[in-house]
Amino acid sequence: MASSSSHGGQMNIAVMKFCSDDQALITQIRDTMKIMTKVAVEFEKYNVSDKVKELEDAVLELSDLSEYTVHLSSAVQTITNGYQPGEEMNDFHKLIEDEVLKLKGTSTTADPKNDPFVRQFKEAVWKVHHEGQPMPGEEQEDIVMTSTQSSILNMNCPLTGKPVTELQEPVRSVECKHIYEKRIILQYISKSSNQCPISGCLKKLRADTVVQDALLLIEIEELRKTNKETEVEDFTLLNEDD
């Protein structure tokens, strides 16, 4: 009979593969939403409103699928991290679905309309005929804030001080969504307080709920690209000033 450590190793390998597949799926979803936004803009230019509406509905569905995929990835990791083999068989399907429901209930983007990609779709279509005008019922400042919305809440690990783009193994709390270096935060949890080290955050941390969700690496890579683009722009402006 295989040992519990052997089972644990097999589970970890399976979870790593599952999460990698989830990341690839989310990347494809986001790329598809970008393409659909460009197509919708072209339809809007020619006032083909029914096609724009169909694309908007499809983007909302993809947003919901992306959100579920992220929760599923986090749920699988949380359950695997806290798994303790026992004499009775575990109903992993129920455990995972219950965890997904819990994560969905605490999510700040549970409503697809709050998804930045959904917002970008609406903004792009609106600007075709209303460039420079705020969207109905909203102020211009609200549009700017929402369009630059990011799920990365802290730019630096609170324990190492390193930018999240430089972390070797970034993880995110499923409770408060703050990001840390995995090895360091696990040491912190085991030896110190279990309260999130981010100033002002009152959420409690557990080793099994600090995970690398399916969206984290994608968001960090997007942030890394944005930082590089900003550096290039700043360098260009500096040359122009010279």
ABEGO torsion letter per residue (X at the ends): XBBAAAAAAAAAAAAAAAAAAAAAAAAAAAAAAAAAAAAAAAAAAAGBAAAAAAAAAAAAAAAAAAAAAAAAAAAAAAAAAABBBBABBBBAAAAAAAAAAAAAAABAAABAAABAAAAAAAAAAAAAAABGBBBBGBBAAAAAAAAABBABABABBAAAGBBAAABABBBBBAAAGBBBBAAAAAAAAAABBABBABBGBABBBBAAABBBBAAAAAAAAAAAAAAAAAAAAAAAAAAAAX
